[in-house]
């Protein structure tokens, strides 16, 4: 145990970690503040934090990291650690946003639709992306972000996939993972923003009730911020939010299923004979526990908004850390087909959501 704490203290107590953590914290806070502006609220705090991290990469490298190999490795390592660990903590705290009592009462009718939407979108987007020669990890991250809840889903699913892999991975593999995460997050952010504007313009022209428009917004849009913004514009923010949170609830099941699938896919044909790592993303159990505590324990229920805000700050720091490490050339060269696949899937998702809202709500 002493050795464990000594090892982690050595990794954390460095000037590179201090500098990187402060920069990521400032980016996360800036994202939380800027998301309140009229246009930027469509993107949300996490996307803004990611963009700030990406913008900070150039001055950090030019004026600090390039001056020393140790600095470069130290900052990259610190950013990777922040992205990995604070991601999990942020996802756990995000569980307090899910009030299970509301979902299982007011949102009872939306849960079956959420399950169908998430399943069809993930399977369909992944199959389409793979048919277009998108790498498996990027294809699944794009599918999860499109089907569930945007950036938070991308990061949670990435964490569940990583939890089934070996803890010891090369620097090249770590960079590849980070590039896939950033590309998937950027893709669903753009698609969500575009389709939020489409929903706001198109849905009032269709023969749908206000409630049905809220269902479509919650069922078809990517980020929670997208669903809330569109729902508010359509006069159905409460219904849109409940429908969207019903999809967020599916993140628990999706992360577990994808972890098992990814583990089997990764081990297929390798002939491993030693003990296998249990393919369970343990941080998702924390997400479940937070949802339950926030629903049934009065103290946690009262503090749920603050805990969720803290979760978004940690997630924002993780996103900013990803931005600091992203390889722009690799992201742009490998991401085009993922964007096309997500666009086609988003069109199909919108059409399906309109049909389902018209027929069943």
N, C-alpha and C positions, 0 to 999 in steps of 0.2 A: 504493500500500500504506500509506504514511504517513497519507494522508487517511482510509483505511478505519479504521485504529486510532484516529485522532483522533475520528472520528465516533462510534465505539462507546464510547470512553472518556467522551465527553460524555454519552451516554445512560446509562452505568452509574454514573459517579462523581458521584452526586447524593445529597443527604440523604434524598430520598424513596425512592431505591432501597435505601439502607442500612436505613431504618426498615421498609420493606415486606419486604425479604429476611430481616431478623431475625424479624419476626412470622411469616412463612411457614415459616421454619426451625423455630421453636418449635412451630408448629402441626403440622408434619410429625413432629417428634420425639415430641410428645404423642400423635399418632396411632399411632406405632410402639409406644409404651408401653401405651397404653390397649387396643390390639387383643389384648393378652394376657389381658385379663379375660374371664371365662366367657361373658357375653352379647355383649360387643362384638367378640369374635373372629369372629362371623358377619358383621360389617360389613367388617372389614379396615381397615388403616391409611389407605388412600387415602380412603375414605368418611369416616372420622373426621376426617381433615385438612380435607376439604372442608367438613364441618359446622362445624368450629372457625373456618375462614375466614369462613363465612357469619355465624356468631355475632359475630365480631370486626368485621364491617362496620359495625354500629350505633355502637359507641363510637368507632371510627376516624373515621366521618363526623361524628359529633356534636361530638367534642372536638378534632379535628385538621383534617380535610379541609374542613369547612364554614366554617372560619375564614378560608380564603384560596382563591381560584380557582386560583392556582398550585399550592398544596398538593394540591387535588383532582385537577388534571390530572397532577401529578407522581406521585402515588400510583397513580392509575388506569393511567398509562403504565407505571410500574414493574411493577405487578401483571400487566399484559398481556405484558410482555417476559419476566417470570419464567415465566408459564404457557406461553408459546410455546417458549422455548429450553430450559428445564429439562425440559419434557415430552419433547423429542427425546432429550436426554441420558439421561433416566431410562429411556425405552423401549430405547435401545441397551444400557444396562447390564443391563436385564431379560433380554436375550438369553443372559446367562451362566446363567440358570436352566434353560435348555433343554439337557439333556445328550442330544445326538443319538444317541449310542451306545445309551443305554437305550431311547430312543424307537424306534429302528430294530431293536432286538432284542426286549426284553420287551414293548414297545408296538406291535410290528409289526401285530398283529391289530386293534389299536384305531385305527390310522391311517385305514383306509378308512371306518370308522364316523364318525370325526371329520370327515373330508372331507364325507361325506353330511350329517351333522348341521349343520355350519357353512353349507354351501351352501343347504340347504332352509330353515334358520331365517332366514338373512339375506334370501333372496329372498322367503320367505313373510311375514316380519314387515314388510319394506319395502312389499310390495304391499298388505298389510292396512292399514298406517298411511296410505299414500297414498289408499287407498279411503275412509279416515276423515278425509281432508282435512288430514293432518299435513304440515307443510312438508317439502320433499325432504331438506334437510340433517338436520333432527331425525329424520325417518323412518329415514334410513340410519344415523345414529349409534345410535339405539335398536336397530335391527336388528343392527348389529355387536356392540354390547354384550351383547345377548341371545344371539347365536349363538356368540360366541367366548369372551371372558374379562372381561366386565364393564367396569369403569372404565378399565382399561389399554387395552382394545380401543377403547372410545369415543375416548380421547385419541389413540391411534395412527391410527385411521381419520380423525379430524378433522384430524390433522396431514397425512395423505396427501391429503385433499381440499383443504386449504388450500395445499398445495405446488403444486397445479395452477392456483391462482388468481393474480391479479396481486398483487405484493408491496404495492402501494399500495392500501389499502382505507380507506374512511371510518371514522370513529369509530363511527358507527351500525352499520355492518356488523361491525366488531370486537365490539361489544357483543352483536349478534345471534348471532354465532358462540359467544361465551362463554355466553350464555343457553342455547343449544341443547346445548352440551357439559354444562353443569350439569344440565339437565333430563334428558338421556339417562343421565348417571351416576346421578342420584337414582332414576330409574326402574328401572334394572337392579339397583341396590343393594336397593331394596325388594322387587322380584320375586325376586331371588336369596335374600334372607333368608326370605321367605315360603315359597318352594319348598324351601329347605333343611329347614325345619321339617316341611313336608309329606313330604319324602323320609324323614326320620327316623321319622315316625309311620306312614307308609303301607307302605314297602318290607318291613319285617319281617312284615307281614300277608299278603304275596303269596308264591306258591310259587316263590321265587327262591333260588339259592345265595348264599353270602356274596360270591363273586366277581362274580356277576351284579348284586348290589346295589351293589358298588363301581363297576361299569361304568355303571349308571344314574346314580349320583351324579355321576360325572365327565362323563358325556355330557349331562346335563340341567341342571346348575346353572351359575350365571353367573360368579361370582368364583372364583378359586382358593381363597380362604378358605372359601367356601361348600362347595366340593367336599371340601376337607380336613376341615372340621368334620363334615359329614355322613358322610364315609367313616370317620372315626374313631368316630363313634357307631354305625355299622353294622358295625364290625369289619373294614373293608376299605379302610383309608386308603391303602395303597400302590397298590392297583389303581385306586382313585378318582383318585389324584394322577396316575398315568401316563395314564389316560384323559383327564383334564383338560388335561394338558400336550400331549397329542396335538392337542387343539383349539387350544391356544395356538400351536402350530406353524403352524396354518392362518392365523394372523394375517399372516404374511409374504405369502402368496399373496393373501389377501383385500385387504390394503392396496394392493397393486400393481394388482389388478383394479379395485378401486373408484376408485383414482386415475385410471386410464385412462377408466373409464366416466364419472366426474364431469367430467373434462376435455372429453370429447366432448359430454356433456350441456350443459355451460356454454357451449361454443363453437357449439353447434348453432344455425344460423340467424343468426349474427352476421356472417358474411361476412368474417372476418378474413383478410387477405392477407399480413400480415407473418409473420416467423418465429414458430413456436409453441413454447411452453415444453414441454420433454420431461416428460410426466406421470409422473415417478418420485419417490416419497417417499424421498429419499436416506438419511434417517435409518434407514429399514428395512433398507438394506444394512448399516448398522452393527449392527443387531440380528442379522442373519444372520452377520456376521463374529464378533460376540461369541459366538454359539452354537457356531460352529466352533472358535474359540480355546478356549472353555471345555471343549470336548469332547476336543480332540486335543493341546493344549499343556499339559504338566504344571503349569507355574507358574500359568497362568490357571485351570486346573481346581482347584488348591489354594485359590486366592483367590476362586473363584466365589461362595461364600456371602457374603463381605464386599462384593464388587462388586454383587451383587444387593441387599443391604441398602442400599448407597449409592444404587442406582437407585431403590429405593422411597422413600428420603429425598428425592431430587430430584423424583420424581413427586408425593410428598406436598406439597412446596413448590408445585408447579404447581397442584395441586388447591386448596390453601389460597388461592393467588392468584386462582383462578377464583371462589372463594367471596367474596373481597373485592369483586369487580367485578360479581357477579351482579345482574341486575334481577329482583327477586322478582315484581313484577306481571306482567311479560312471561312469565316462566317458568310461573307458575300459570295464566295465561290461555291459553297455547298448548300446554300439556303434557298436558292431560287425556286426549285421544285417543291420545297416544303411550303413556301408561300402560296404557290399555285394550288397545291392540294388543299390547304386550309381555306382558300377562297372558294373552291368548288364545294367543299364540305359545308362551308358557312351558308352558301346559297341553298343547298339541299336542306340544311337545318332550319333556315327561315321558312322555306316552303312547307316542311313537315310541321313546324310549330303553328303556322297559320291554319293548316288543315286540322290539326289536333284541337286547337282552341275553338275553331268553328264547330267541330263535331261533338266535343265532349264538355264544353264549358259554357 
